[in-house]
């Protein structure tokens, strides 16, 4: 009895099948950022995203069930990087809380305004898409508020801030900052990154200073 034949999957242009699949997904995400961040989610089509990526529709559906799933993946990638930058900026061991928060705001605004498509996807095009997308957006706001709350509580433990609940105030401040970003995206592009950072810090810093012990 002969041995069963084993089919070998050979690399193509030095890439394994898995690497090619991941490369296609990256191209689709980049194309999604361009289409959602320029034309908007409601004007986007799967065909338009695929044309931008230089791929056929078959490859789109290899990764995403529909255009909302693609939007969600683009959104998740953006907020993950934004939160990483916020976290790195706010956790300085030496700076005062107000300085740490201002540094975090600068980091977020810098990330957003490096590419105006980013805040459009995060703060505008993801709004009202579906209940599940709204739940995801709500979760992100709570995660960012929790980051600021943890830093505030660190100052409470150090004795430099008043020991009072801060979670809801942090959530309200995150919402206010988001509105300022939306205002920039939808029309007030005259504001420089430095001015937008100052606007947002102007919401956070007075509240934090009022809680100094």
VENMO-V224741 format. One record per pair of residues at least 24 apart in sequence whose ideal C-beta (glycine too) atoms are under 8 Angstrom apart, sorted by sequence separation. I is the first residue (numbers start at 1). J is the second residue. D is the distance in whole Angstrom. If there is no record, write none. Layout:
I|J|D ; I|J|D
//
This chain:
46|70|8 ; 146|170|8 ; 176|200|8 ; 28|53|5 ; 85|110|8 ; 145|170|4 ; 148|173|7 ; 27|53|4 ; 41|67|7 ; 82|108|6 ; 85|111|5 ; 145|171|4 ; 148|174|7 ; 177|203|6 ; 27|54|7 ; 28|55|7 ; 44|71|8 ; 176|203|5 ; 177|204|7 ; 27|55|6 ; 145|173|8 ; 24|53|8 ; 82|111|5 ; 142|171|7 ; 145|174|5 ; 41|71|6 ; 81|111|7 ; 82|112|7 ; 141|171|7 ; 144|174|5 ; 173|203|6 ; 24|55|6 ; 28|59|7 ; 173|204|5 ; 28|60|6 ; 141|174|5 ; 141|175|7 ; 173|207|6 ; 24|59|5 ; 28|63|6 ; 36|71|6 ; 28|64|7 ; 82|118|8 ; 141|178|7 ; 24|62|7 ; 25|63|5 ; 32|70|5 ; 36|74|6 ; 169|207|6 ; 24|63|7 ; 32|71|7 ; 78|118|5 ; 82|122|7 ; 21|62|7 ; 29|70|8 ; 32|73|7 ; 33|74|5 ; 28|70|7 ; 32|74|4 ; 78|121|6 ; 79|122|6 ; 104|147|8 ; 29|73|6 ; 78|122|5 ; 104|148|8 ; 29|74|6 ; 33|78|8 ; 166|211|7 ; 75|121|6 ; 74|121|6 ; 75|122|6 ; 101|148|7 ; 161|208|8 ; 164|211|7 ; 29|77|6 ; 162|211|5 ; 71|121|7 ; 101|151|7 ; 161|211|5 ; 162|212|7 ; 75|126|5 ; 100|151|6 ; 161|212|6 ; 162|213|5 ; 160|212|7 ; 161|213|6 ; 160|213|6 ; 71|125|7 ; 97|151|6 ; 159|213|7 ; 71|126|7 ; 97|152|7 ; 123|178|6 ; 148|204|8 ; 152|208|7 ; 83|140|8 ; 90|147|7 ; 71|129|7 ; 75|133|8 ; 86|144|7 ; 90|148|8 ; 97|155|5 ; 123|181|5 ; 124|182|6 ; 122|181|8 ; 123|182|5 ; 152|211|8 ; 76|136|8 ; 83|143|7 ; 87|147|6 ; 91|151|8 ; 68|129|6 ; 72|133|6 ; 75|136|7 ; 79|140|5 ; 83|144|7 ; 86|147|6 ; 90|151|6 ; 124|185|5 ; 68|130|6 ; 71|133|7 ; 119|181|5 ; 123|185|6 ; 124|186|7 ; 97|160|7 ; 119|182|8 ; 72|136|7 ; 83|147|8 ; 96|160|8 ; 97|161|7 ; 68|133|7 ; 119|184|7 ; 120|185|5 ; 119|185|5 ; 108|177|8 ; 112|181|6 ; 116|185|7 ; 113|184|8 ; 105|177|7 ; 109|181|8 ; 116|189|8 ; 37|115|8 ; 37|116|7 ; 38|117|6 ; 37|117|3 ; 40|120|8 ; 113|193|5 ; 36|117|8 ; 37|118|7 ; 34|117|7 ; 37|120|5 ; 110|193|6 ; 113|196|7 ; 33|117|5 ; 36|120|8 ; 37|121|5 ; 41|125|4 ; 109|193|5 ; 33|118|8 ; 36|121|5 ; 40|125|6 ; 41|126|8 ; 109|196|5 ; 33|121|7 ; 37|125|7 ; 41|129|6 ; 109|197|5 ; 36|125|5 ; 106|197|5 ; 109|200|7 ; 105|197|5 ; 102|197|7 ; 105|200|5 ; 105|201|5 ; 102|201|5 ; 105|204|7 ; 101|201|7 ; 102|204|8 ; 101|204|5 ; 102|205|7 ; 101|205|7 ; 98|204|8 ; 98|205|5 ; 101|208|6 ; 98|208|5 ; 97|208|6 ; 98|209|6
//
